[in-house]
């Protein structure tokens, strides 16, 4: 049974999410209303998955996402917010979130994002992600961006293959496509191009 932490400063939102997610089979659910409460809960409880709002009373949810990703590569982090502008999706990717979900989406969409994030916490999913890539990533696909993120984290082909559930040969095919689109010839140059576009989580 996965443990889940809901981080949102609105009590009604937290209660509504707890009820909805409990109905979907999540029973070990805790909550926090601020970054300070969240840090304490995460350190003490070590949840498997966290949903986090962007606007919190003591800071930005993106700061909390970055902190969580620094201390754990396994935790599933789902940004859940009313702000669904493309810039927020980019910021969630940069911070190290596993998924981005708008509060206007139905509960099944959130559940799907949570389950996918638990399986592949270092990947990234969001509605409209392909549009964001077309605008800013030289037509990189979502899967190619996942690979880029893992390259930046220093992962080997074998590690990427295991994390994304694809074969090493498929990883190499994606890498060749990334190099072509970014007009580079190796991993180091691809990571540099990623940072030049402001997409690095570091």
C-alpha positions as CSV (number, residue, x, y, z in Angstrom):
1,X,0.0,0.0,0.0
2,X,1.5,3.3,-1.1
3,X,1.7,6.2,1.4
4,X,0.6,9.5,0.2
5,X,1.0,13.1,1.4
6,X,-1.2,15.9,0.2
7,X,0.3,19.4,0.4
8,X,-2.2,22.2,0.0
9,X,-3.0,25.3,2.1
10,X,-6.7,25.0,1.6
11,X,-8.4,22.6,4.1
12,X,-11.4,22.0,1.9
13,X,-9.1,20.9,-1.0
14,X,-7.1,18.6,1.3
15,X,-10.3,17.0,2.6
16,X,-11.8,16.6,-0.8
17,X,-8.7,15.0,-2.2
18,X,-8.4,12.6,0.8
19,X,-12.0,11.5,0.3
20,X,-11.6,11.1,-3.4
21,X,-8.3,9.2,-3.2
22,X,-9.5,7.0,-0.4
23,X,-12.4,6.0,-2.7
24,X,-9.8,5.1,-5.3
25,X,-7.9,2.8,-3.0
26,X,-5.4,5.0,-1.3
27,X,-5.8,4.7,2.5
28,X,-2.5,5.7,4.0
29,X,-3.0,9.5,3.4
30,X,-1.5,12.4,5.4
31,X,-1.6,16.1,4.8
32,X,0.3,19.4,5.2
33,X,-0.7,23.0,4.8
34,X,2.7,24.6,4.3
35,X,6.3,24.0,3.2
36,X,7.4,23.8,6.9
37,X,4.7,21.2,7.7
38,X,5.6,19.3,4.5
39,X,9.3,19.1,5.2
40,X,8.6,17.8,8.7
41,X,6.1,15.2,7.4
42,X,8.4,14.0,4.6
43,X,11.4,13.7,6.9
44,X,9.4,11.8,9.5
45,X,7.0,9.8,7.4
46,X,8.9,9.3,4.0
47,X,5.8,9.0,1.8
48,X,5.9,7.1,-1.5
49,X,4.0,9.9,-3.3
50,X,3.3,13.6,-2.7
51,X,0.8,15.9,-4.3
52,X,1.9,19.5,-4.0
53,X,0.3,22.9,-4.8
54,X,2.4,25.7,-6.2
55,X,1.1,28.5,-4.0
56,X,1.9,27.9,-0.4
57,X,1.8,30.4,2.5
58,X,5.5,30.1,3.3
59,X,7.0,29.8,-0.3
60,X,6.7,28.2,-3.7
61,X,5.8,24.6,-4.1
62,X,8.5,24.4,-6.8
63,X,11.1,25.0,-4.1
64,X,9.7,22.1,-2.1
65,X,9.7,19.9,-5.2
66,X,13.4,20.7,-5.8
67,X,14.2,19.9,-2.2
68,X,12.3,16.6,-2.3
69,X,14.0,15.5,-5.5
70,X,17.4,16.4,-4.0
71,X,16.8,14.0,-1.1
72,X,15.2,11.2,-3.0
73,X,15.2,9.9,-6.5
74,X,12.4,7.4,-5.7
75,X,9.7,9.7,-4.3
76,X,6.8,10.3,-6.7
77,X,6.0,14.0,-6.9
78,X,2.8,15.3,-8.5
79,X,2.3,19.0,-8.9
80,X,-1.4,19.7,-8.4
81,X,-2.5,23.3,-9.1
82,X,-5.0,25.6,-10.7
83,X,-2.1,27.3,-12.6
84,X,-1.8,25.3,-15.8
85,X,0.1,27.8,-18.0
86,X,2.9,26.3,-20.0
87,X,5.5,28.1,-18.0
88,X,4.3,26.3,-14.9
89,X,4.7,22.9,-16.7
90,X,8.2,23.9,-17.6
91,X,9.0,24.9,-14.0
92,X,7.6,21.6,-12.7
93,X,9.9,19.7,-15.1
94,X,12.9,21.8,-14.1
95,X,12.2,21.3,-10.4
96,X,12.1,17.5,-10.7
97,X,8.4,16.7,-10.5
98,X,7.1,13.4,-11.8
99,X,3.9,14.8,-13.1
100,X,1.8,18.0,-13.4
101,X,-1.9,17.9,-13.0
102,X,-4.4,20.8,-13.2
103,X,-7.0,20.9,-10.4
104,X,-9.6,21.3,-13.2
105,X,-8.9,17.8,-14.4
106,X,-11.1,14.9,-13.1
107,X,-9.9,12.6,-10.2
108,X,-9.1,9.7,-12.6
109,X,-6.5,11.9,-14.3
110,X,-4.9,12.6,-11.0
111,X,-5.0,8.9,-10.0
112,X,-3.4,7.9,-13.4
113,X,-0.6,10.5,-12.8
114,X,0.0,9.2,-9.3
115,X,0.2,5.6,-10.4
116,X,2.5,6.4,-13.3
117,X,4.7,8.5,-11.0
118,X,5.1,5.7,-8.6
119,X,6.3,3.4,-11.4
120,X,8.7,6.0,-13.0
121,X,9.3,8.9,-10.6
122,X,12.1,10.4,-12.7
123,X,9.9,10.6,-15.8
124,X,7.5,13.5,-16.4
125,X,3.9,13.6,-17.6
126,X,1.5,16.5,-18.1
127,X,-1.5,17.2,-20.2
128,X,-0.4,19.4,-23.1
129,X,3.3,18.4,-22.7
130,X,3.7,17.8,-26.4
131,X,2.6,21.4,-27.1
132,X,5.2,22.7,-24.6
133,X,7.9,20.6,-26.3
134,X,6.9,21.9,-29.8
135,X,7.3,25.5,-28.5
136,X,10.6,25.2,-26.7
137,X,12.4,22.0,-27.3
138,X,13.2,21.7,-31.0
139,X,10.3,19.2,-31.3
140,X,11.7,16.8,-28.6
141,X,9.1,14.3,-27.6
142,X,8.1,13.7,-24.0
143,X,10.1,10.5,-23.9
144,X,13.1,12.2,-25.3
145,X,12.9,14.8,-22.7
146,X,12.7,12.1,-20.0
147,X,16.0,10.7,-21.4
148,X,17.6,14.2,-21.3
149,X,16.7,14.6,-17.7
150,X,18.3,11.3,-16.8
151,X,21.4,12.1,-18.8
152,X,21.8,15.3,-16.8
153,X,21.5,13.2,-13.6
154,X,24.5,11.1,-14.9
155,X,22.5,7.9,-15.5
156,X,24.0,5.2,-17.8
157,X,22.2,3.7,-20.8
158,X,21.4,0.6,-18.6
159,X,20.0,2.8,-15.8
160,X,17.8,4.8,-18.2
161,X,16.6,1.5,-19.8
162,X,15.5,0.2,-16.4
163,X,13.9,3.4,-15.2
164,X,11.9,4.0,-18.3
165,X,11.1,0.4,-19.0
166,X,12.6,0.4,-22.5
167,X,15.4,-1.6,-24.0
168,X,19.0,-0.3,-24.2
169,X,18.7,-0.3,-28.0
170,X,15.6,1.9,-27.8
171,X,17.5,4.3,-25.5
172,X,20.2,4.6,-28.1
173,X,17.7,5.2,-30.8
174,X,16.1,8.0,-28.7
175,X,19.6,9.5,-28.0
176,X,20.4,9.6,-31.7
177,X,17.2,11.5,-32.3
178,X,17.9,13.9,-29.4
179,X,21.4,14.6,-30.8
180,X,20.0,15.3,-34.2
181,X,17.3,17.6,-33.0
182,X,19.7,19.5,-30.7
183,X,22.4,19.5,-33.3
184,X,24.9,18.0,-31.0
185,X,27.0,14.8,-31.1
186,X,27.3,13.6,-27.5
187,X,25.8,13.5,-24.1
188,X,27.8,16.4,-22.6
189,X,26.7,18.7,-25.5
190,X,23.1,17.6,-25.2
191,X,23.1,18.4,-21.5
192,X,24.7,21.8,-22.3
193,X,22.0,22.5,-24.9
194,X,19.3,21.6,-22.4
195,X,20.7,24.1,-19.9
196,X,21.0,26.7,-22.5
197,X,17.3,26.4,-23.1
198,X,16.6,26.9,-19.4
199,X,15.3,23.4,-18.9
200,X,17.8,22.1,-16.4
201,X,16.7,21.1,-13.0
202,X,20.1,22.1,-11.6
